């Protein structure tokens, strides 16, 4: 509220919306509802993007924003994306990788980046 009240248009906030919080899915614990509408209601210029899509992120960060308004980017993401044992697994909200898990994760991510 203060950022929009004071017309702080040099502020950008990035919200990683992966639909989880420490205790589980936000839909079960405390739903955020229409997050973009909430930020807009506080006077922010808002854009929603696929947080895994570099082109969409680039477009968001290079777009001309509304003068006199702070800017929010809601990055819709998948927790642990690309790692079989971590993807959409809330246990990884606070877990620490073992060396063997690290090796598996790197191999899986490299395989996906190679297009295999």
C-alpha positions as a Markdown table, in Angstrom:
| # | Residue | x | y | z |
|---|---|---|---|---|
| 1 | Unk | 0.0 | 0.0 | 0.0 |
| 2 | Unk | 2.8 | 2.4 | 0.9 |
| 3 | Unk | 4.6 | 1.8 | -2.4 |
| 4 | Unk | 1.6 | 2.7 | -4.5 |
| 5 | Unk | 0.6 | 5.6 | -2.2 |
| 6 | Unk | 4.1 | 7.1 | -2.6 |
| 7 | Unk | 4.1 | 6.3 | -6.4 |
| 8 | Unk | 7.3 | 4.3 | -6.1 |
| 9 | Unk | 7.5 | 3.1 | -9.7 |
| 10 | Unk | 11.1 | 2.1 | -9.3 |
| 11 | Unk | 10.2 | -1.0 | -7.2 |
| 12 | Unk | 9.7 | -4.5 | -8.7 |
| 13 | Unk | 8.7 | -7.4 | -6.6 |
| 14 | Unk | 8.8 | -11.0 | -7.8 |
| 15 | Unk | 6.3 | -13.5 | -6.2 |
| 16 | Unk | 7.2 | -17.2 | -6.6 |
| 17 | Unk | 3.8 | -18.7 | -6.7 |
| 18 | Unk | 4.4 | -22.4 | -6.4 |
| 19 | Unk | 1.2 | -23.1 | -4.5 |
| 20 | Unk | 3.0 | -24.5 | -1.4 |
| 21 | Unk | 3.9 | -23.2 | 2.0 |
| 22 | Unk | 5.9 | -24.9 | 4.7 |
| 23 | Unk | 3.0 | -27.0 | 6.0 |
| 24 | Unk | 1.5 | -28.1 | 2.6 |
| 25 | Unk | -0.5 | -26.8 | -0.3 |
| 26 | Unk | -1.7 | -23.2 | 0.1 |
| 27 | Unk | -5.2 | -24.3 | -1.1 |
| 28 | Unk | -5.5 | -26.4 | 2.1 |
| 29 | Unk | -3.7 | -24.2 | 4.6 |
| 30 | Unk | -4.4 | -20.6 | 3.6 |
| 31 | Unk | -5.6 | -20.0 | 0.0 |
| 32 | Unk | -4.3 | -16.8 | -1.6 |
| 33 | Unk | -7.2 | -16.7 | -4.0 |
| 34 | Unk | -6.6 | -14.3 | -6.9 |
| 35 | Unk | -3.2 | -13.1 | -6.0 |
| 36 | Unk | -2.9 | -10.7 | -9.0 |
| 37 | Unk | -6.2 | -9.0 | -8.0 |
| 38 | Unk | -5.0 | -8.6 | -4.5 |
| 39 | Unk | -1.8 | -6.8 | -5.6 |
| 40 | Unk | -3.8 | -4.7 | -8.0 |
| 41 | Unk | -6.2 | -3.7 | -5.2 |
| 42 | Unk | -3.2 | -2.2 | -3.4 |
| 43 | Unk | -2.3 | -0.1 | -6.5 |
| 44 | Unk | 0.4 | -2.3 | -8.1 |
| 45 | Unk | 0.9 | -2.8 | -11.8 |
| 46 | Unk | 0.9 | -6.7 | -12.1 |
| 47 | Unk | 1.9 | -9.2 | -14.7 |
| 48 | Unk | 1.6 | -13.0 | -14.3 |
| 49 | Unk | 4.1 | -15.3 | -16.1 |
| 50 | Unk | 5.2 | -18.9 | -16.3 |
| 51 | Unk | 8.1 | -18.6 | -13.9 |
| 52 | Unk | 10.0 | -21.4 | -15.8 |
| 53 | Unk | 9.8 | -19.6 | -19.2 |
| 54 | Unk | 12.8 | -17.3 | -19.7 |
| 55 | Unk | 11.1 | -15.5 | -22.6 |
| 56 | Unk | 8.0 | -14.6 | -20.5 |
| 57 | Unk | 10.2 | -13.5 | -17.6 |
| 58 | Unk | 12.3 | -11.3 | -20.0 |
| 59 | Unk | 9.2 | -9.8 | -21.5 |
| 60 | Unk | 7.9 | -9.0 | -18.0 |
| 61 | Unk | 11.1 | -7.3 | -16.9 |
| 62 | Unk | 11.5 | -5.3 | -20.0 |
| 63 | Unk | 7.9 | -4.2 | -20.5 |
| 64 | Unk | 7.0 | -0.6 | -20.0 |
| 65 | Unk | 5.3 | -0.3 | -16.6 |
| 66 | Unk | 2.6 | 2.0 | -15.5 |
| 67 | Unk | 4.0 | 5.4 | -14.4 |
| 68 | Unk | 3.6 | 6.1 | -10.7 |
| 69 | Unk | 2.9 | 2.4 | -9.8 |
| 70 | Unk | 5.2 | -0.2 | -8.3 |
| 71 | Unk | 5.5 | -3.4 | -10.4 |
| 72 | Unk | 4.8 | -7.0 | -9.4 |
| 73 | Unk | 5.7 | -10.1 | -11.3 |
| 74 | Unk | 3.8 | -13.2 | -10.3 |
| 75 | Unk | 5.9 | -16.1 | -11.4 |
| 76 | Unk | 3.7 | -19.3 | -11.5 |
| 77 | Unk | 6.2 | -22.1 | -10.8 |
| 78 | Unk | 6.3 | -25.8 | -9.9 |
| 79 | Unk | 8.1 | -26.6 | -6.7 |
| 80 | Unk | 11.2 | -28.7 | -7.5 |
| 81 | Unk | 10.4 | -28.6 | -11.3 |
| 82 | Unk | 12.5 | -31.1 | -13.3 |
| 83 | Unk | 13.7 | -33.2 | -10.4 |
| 84 | Unk | 11.6 | -36.4 | -10.1 |
| 85 | Unk | 11.8 | -36.8 | -6.3 |
| 86 | Unk | 11.3 | -33.1 | -5.6 |
| 87 | Unk | 8.7 | -32.0 | -8.1 |
| 88 | Unk | 5.5 | -30.9 | -6.3 |
| 89 | Unk | 6.8 | -32.6 | -3.2 |
| 90 | Unk | 6.4 | -30.2 | -0.3 |
| 91 | Unk | 8.9 | -32.2 | 1.8 |
| 92 | Unk | 11.5 | -30.4 | -0.2 |
| 93 | Unk | 10.4 | -27.0 | 1.2 |
| 94 | Unk | 13.0 | -27.5 | 3.9 |
| 95 | Unk | 14.9 | -30.6 | 3.0 |
| 96 | Unk | 18.7 | -30.9 | 2.4 |
| 97 | Unk | 20.0 | -32.9 | -0.6 |
| 98 | Unk | 22.4 | -35.8 | 0.0 |
| 99 | Unk | 25.3 | -36.1 | -2.4 |
| 100 | Unk | 23.5 | -39.0 | -4.3 |
| 101 | Unk | 20.3 | -36.9 | -4.5 |
| 102 | Unk | 22.3 | -34.0 | -5.8 |
| 103 | Unk | 23.9 | -36.2 | -8.5 |
| 104 | Unk | 20.4 | -37.5 | -9.5 |
| 105 | Unk | 19.0 | -34.0 | -9.7 |
| 106 | Unk | 21.8 | -32.6 | -11.8 |
| 107 | Unk | 21.6 | -35.6 | -14.2 |
| 108 | Unk | 17.8 | -35.1 | -14.6 |
| 109 | Unk | 18.1 | -31.4 | -15.1 |
| 110 | Unk | 21.0 | -31.8 | -17.6 |
| 111 | Unk | 18.9 | -34.5 | -19.5 |
| 112 | Unk | 16.0 | -32.1 | -19.7 |
| 113 | Unk | 18.1 | -29.2 | -20.9 |
| 114 | Unk | 19.6 | -31.4 | -23.6 |
| 115 | Unk | 16.1 | -32.0 | -24.9 |
| 116 | Unk | 16.2 | -35.7 | -24.3 |
